[in-house]
Amino acid sequence: MQTTGKLGFVLVWLAVCLSACGLPGTNQENEAPNSRPPLVIAVNPWPGFMPAVLAKEKGFFEAEGVNVEYSLNENSRQQRLEFEAGAYDGITLSLGSLIAVGAKAPDTRIVMLTDISTTGDAVVARPEIQSAADLKGKRIVLGAAGYGEVVVSVMLQKAGVSASEVIWVPMQTEKEALQMLADGRVDAFQTWEPFVSRAVANGARVIFTGADVPGLIPDAVAFHEHVLQSRPEDVRAFLRGWFRAVDFWLAHPQEAEQVISQAVNLTPAELSLEGLELLTLERNRQFFRKGNDFSSVYYSAQVYVDFFLKKGVLSKALNLDEYIVSSFLYSLP
């Protein structure tokens, strides 16, 4: 169910406060799922995060023994701030954004990848701009999720344009940025689905996507450390329910998209998996191995850590062996 309005926000905070009452090491095996507060997850309407909605609507979470509530919000900046303040147990964000979150919430723990974005993440521009090389001296606005500067910097570097040769424009929400692009107040906008499709429908041109640098933009789920310590069985049940939803979606795409569309009012085009690879449990285990390229979540995370250290977003390096927790994936059957 989508949490909206003042009442919904109070309920979210109440759920989190109740969740915090659990003690590390609590044995959950003898507790009925309904006797425990729900796991409250902040979810952005990116297709790769929609298994959370599908698992809830199809009853997969309940079947696995966990009560999950998701709070859907297009404003990823607001979600990040609320997660950092402790308003949610978990959150769905890009890997780069979760690295940036570590500056304010170092207790964040990444437990799984949801997808690898290809054409689903993009830089869209006014129709007269043909390529990234045309952005010299132009105005670029970044998506609010926090990883956009890395994406745009890679794009500019490949096009031979210095980051100092463009004008960086702040914004608050993706909806605002779409309007700024349509009005001509900015020339380009780094974003993701469903905002890519909406921008293109308004006449914008796609000039760069995640497919131009494969593996640059993985997306992930993270929890606060105290949740992993006090509710490990619930987290494992969450993952089992999530991967059941992934398997169902891959086997029955039309039915899955219909269920999600009815629940969150997204169109089939906005739910298309064409721009990403939805990751199964086995694919997750492959990415959670250490390696020297973007096929390893540790390598990808280090790219973002290095960038954010250079930009001052992080004051010190994150210990990725603590920040990334693979044990939950490998404990699943």
KATAJO-V18946 format. One record per pair of residues at least 4 apart in sequence whose C-alpha atoms are under 7 Angstrom apart, sorted by the first residue. I is the first residue (numbers start at 1). J is the second residue. If there is no record, write none. Layout:
# KATAJO-V18946
i=I j=J
i=I j=J
This chain:
# KATAJO-V18946
i=1 j=69
i=1 j=70
i=2 j=70
i=2 j=71
i=2 j=72
i=3 j=8
i=3 j=71
i=3 j=72
i=4 j=8
i=4 j=9
i=5 j=9
i=6 j=10
i=7 j=11
i=8 j=12
i=9 j=13
i=10 j=14
i=11 j=15
i=12 j=16
i=12 j=87
i=13 j=17
i=13 j=87
i=14 j=18
i=15 j=19
i=15 j=37
i=15 j=38
i=16 j=20
i=16 j=87
i=16 j=88
i=16 j=89
i=17 j=21
i=18 j=37
i=19 j=37
i=22 j=26
i=22 j=230
i=23 j=230
i=24 j=229
i=24 j=230
i=25 j=229
i=25 j=230
i=26 j=230
i=28 j=233
i=31 j=35
i=33 j=65
i=33 j=66
i=33 j=67
i=34 j=67
i=38 j=67
i=38 j=68
i=38 j=69
i=39 j=67
i=39 j=68
i=39 j=69
i=39 j=89
i=40 j=68
i=40 j=69
i=40 j=70
i=40 j=88
i=40 j=89
i=40 j=90
i=41 j=69
i=41 j=70
i=41 j=71
i=41 j=88
i=41 j=89
i=41 j=90
i=41 j=91
i=42 j=70
i=42 j=71
i=42 j=72
i=42 j=79
i=42 j=88
i=42 j=90
i=42 j=91
i=42 j=92
i=43 j=49
i=43 j=70
i=43 j=71
i=43 j=72
i=43 j=73
i=43 j=91
i=43 j=92
i=44 j=49
i=44 j=72
i=44 j=73
i=44 j=74
i=44 j=76
i=44 j=92
i=45 j=49
i=45 j=50
i=45 j=72
i=45 j=74
i=46 j=50
i=46 j=193
i=46 j=194
i=47 j=271
i=47 j=272
i=47 j=273
i=48 j=114
i=48 j=115
i=48 j=278
i=49 j=92
i=49 j=114
i=50 j=54
i=51 j=55
i=51 j=242
i=51 j=245
i=51 j=246
i=52 j=56
i=52 j=242
i=53 j=57
i=53 j=260
i=54 j=58
i=54 j=245
i=54 j=256
i=54 j=259
i=54 j=260
i=55 j=59
i=55 j=60
i=55 j=61
i=55 j=241
i=55 j=242
i=55 j=245
i=56 j=60
i=56 j=61
i=59 j=63
i=60 j=64
i=60 j=241
i=60 j=244
i=61 j=65
i=61 j=66
i=61 j=67
i=61 j=68
i=61 j=237
i=61 j=238
i=61 j=241
i=62 j=66
i=62 j=67
i=64 j=237
i=64 j=240
i=64 j=241
i=65 j=237
i=66 j=234
i=66 j=237
i=66 j=238
i=75 j=79
i=75 j=173
i=75 j=174
i=76 j=80
i=76 j=144
i=76 j=145
i=77 j=81
i=77 j=144
i=77 j=145
i=78 j=82
i=79 j=83
i=80 j=84
i=81 j=85
i=82 j=86
i=82 j=87
i=83 j=87
i=83 j=88
i=84 j=104
i=84 j=105
i=89 j=223
i=89 j=224
i=89 j=227
i=90 j=222
i=90 j=223
i=90 j=224
i=91 j=221
i=91 j=222
i=91 j=223
i=92 j=220
i=92 j=221
i=92 j=222
i=93 j=97
i=93 j=98
i=93 j=219
i=93 j=220
i=93 j=221
i=94 j=98
i=94 j=217
i=94 j=218
i=94 j=219
i=94 j=220
i=95 j=99
i=95 j=218
i=95 j=219
i=95 j=220
i=95 j=301
i=96 j=100
i=96 j=147
i=96 j=301
i=96 j=304
i=97 j=101
i=97 j=145
i=97 j=146
i=97 j=147
i=98 j=102
i=99 j=301
i=99 j=304
i=99 j=305
i=100 j=146
i=100 j=313
i=101 j=105
i=102 j=106
i=102 j=108
i=103 j=313
i=103 j=314
i=107 j=224
i=107 j=225
i=108 j=222
i=108 j=223
i=108 j=224
i=108 j=225
i=108 j=323
i=109 j=222
i=109 j=223
i=109 j=224
i=109 j=225
i=109 j=323
i=109 j=324
i=109 j=325
i=110 j=220
i=110 j=221
i=110 j=222
i=110 j=223
i=110 j=323
i=110 j=324
i=110 j=325
i=111 j=221
i=111 j=222
i=111 j=324
i=111 j=325
i=111 j=326
i=111 j=328
i=112 j=220
i=112 j=221
i=112 j=284
i=113 j=218
i=113 j=219
i=113 j=220
i=113 j=221
i=113 j=279
i=113 j=284
i=114 j=219
i=114 j=220
i=114 j=221
i=114 j=278
i=114 j=279
i=115 j=218
i=115 j=219
i=115 j=276
i=115 j=277
i=115 j=278
i=115 j=279
i=116 j=215
i=116 j=217
i=116 j=218
i=116 j=219
i=116 j=276
i=116 j=277
i=116 j=278
i=117 j=121
i=117 j=210
i=117 j=217
i=117 j=218
i=117 j=275
i=117 j=276
i=117 j=277
i=118 j=209
i=118 j=210
i=118 j=211
i=118 j=214
i=118 j=275
i=118 j=276
i=119 j=209
i=119 j=210
i=119 j=211
i=119 j=275
i=119 j=276
i=120 j=192
i=120 j=193
i=120 j=275
i=120 j=276
i=121 j=191
i=121 j=192
i=121 j=193
i=121 j=209
i=121 j=210
i=122 j=190
i=122 j=191
i=122 j=192
i=122 j=196
i=122 j=206
i=122 j=208
i=122 j=209
i=122 j=210
i=123 j=188
i=123 j=189
i=123 j=190
i=123 j=191
i=123 j=206
i=123 j=207
i=123 j=208
i=123 j=209
i=124 j=188
i=124 j=189
i=124 j=190
i=124 j=204
i=124 j=205
i=124 j=206
i=124 j=207
i=125 j=129
i=125 j=187
i=125 j=188
i=125 j=189
i=125 j=204
i=125 j=205
i=125 j=206
i=125 j=207
i=126 j=181
i=126 j=187
i=126 j=188
i=126 j=204
i=126 j=205
i=127 j=203
i=127 j=204
i=127 j=205
i=129 j=134
i=130 j=134
i=131 j=207
i=132 j=155
i=132 j=156
i=132 j=159
i=132 j=207
i=133 j=159
i=133 j=160
i=133 j=161
i=135 j=166
i=136 j=161
i=136 j=165
i=136 j=166
i=137 j=165
i=137 j=166
i=137 j=167
i=138 j=166
i=138 j=167
i=138 j=187
i=139 j=166
i=139 j=167
i=139 j=168
i=139 j=169
i=139 j=186
i=139 j=187
i=139 j=188
i=140 j=167
i=140 j=168
i=140 j=169
i=140 j=186
i=140 j=187
i=140 j=188
i=140 j=189
i=141 j=168
i=141 j=169
i=141 j=170
i=141 j=171
i=141 j=177
i=141 j=186
i=141 j=188
i=141 j=189
i=141 j=190
i=142 j=148
i=142 j=149
i=142 j=189
i=142 j=190
i=143 j=148
i=143 j=174
i=143 j=190
i=143 j=191
i=144 j=172
i=144 j=173
i=144 j=174
i=147 j=151
i=148 j=152
i=148 j=190
i=149 j=153
i=150 j=154
i=151 j=155
i=152 j=156
i=153 j=157
i=153 j=163
i=154 j=158
i=155 j=159
i=155 j=208
i=156 j=160
i=156 j=161
i=156 j=162
i=156 j=163
i=157 j=161
i=157 j=162
i=161 j=165
i=171 j=176
i=171 j=177
i=172 j=176
i=173 j=177
i=174 j=178
i=175 j=179
i=176 j=180
i=177 j=181
i=177 j=189
i=178 j=182
i=178 j=199
i=179 j=183
i=180 j=184
i=180 j=185
i=180 j=186
i=181 j=185
i=181 j=186
i=181 j=187
i=181 j=188
i=191 j=195
i=191 j=196
i=192 j=196
i=193 j=197
i=193 j=270
i=194 j=198
i=194 j=270
i=195 j=199
i=196 j=200
i=197 j=201
i=198 j=202
i=199 j=203
i=199 j=204
i=200 j=204
i=200 j=205
i=208 j=212
i=210 j=214
i=210 j=216
i=210 j=217
i=215 j=294
i=215 j=295
i=216 j=294
i=216 j=300
i=223 j=227
i=223 j=228
i=224 j=228
i=225 j=229
i=226 j=230
i=227 j=231
i=228 j=232
i=228 j=235
i=231 j=235
i=232 j=236
i=233 j=237
i=234 j=238
i=235 j=239
i=236 j=240
i=236 j=328
i=237 j=241
i=238 j=242
i=239 j=243
i=240 j=244
i=241 j=245
i=242 j=246
i=243 j=247
i=243 j=280
i=243 j=281
i=244 j=248
i=245 j=249
i=246 j=250
i=246 j=280
i=247 j=251
i=248 j=252
i=249 j=253
i=249 j=256
i=252 j=256
i=253 j=257
i=254 j=258
i=255 j=259
i=256 j=260
i=257 j=261
i=257 j=268
i=257 j=271
i=258 j=262
i=259 j=263
i=260 j=264
i=261 j=265
i=261 j=266
i=261 j=267
i=261 j=268
i=266 j=270
i=266 j=271
i=267 j=271
i=268 j=272
i=273 j=277
i=279 j=283
i=279 j=284
i=280 j=284
i=281 j=285
i=282 j=286
i=283 j=287
i=284 j=288
i=285 j=289
i=285 j=329
i=287 j=295
i=287 j=296
i=287 j=297
i=288 j=296
i=288 j=297
i=288 j=326
i=289 j=296
i=290 j=296
i=290 j=298
i=291 j=296
i=291 j=299
i=292 j=299
i=293 j=299
i=294 j=299
i=294 j=300
i=296 j=300
i=297 j=301
i=298 j=302
i=298 j=320
i=299 j=303
i=300 j=304
i=301 j=305
i=302 j=306
i=303 j=307
i=304 j=308
i=305 j=309
i=305 j=317
i=306 j=310
i=307 j=311
i=308 j=312
i=308 j=313
i=308 j=314
i=309 j=313
i=309 j=314
i=309 j=315
i=309 j=316
i=309 j=317
i=318 j=323
i=319 j=323
i=320 j=324
i=326 j=330
i=327 j=331
i=328 j=332
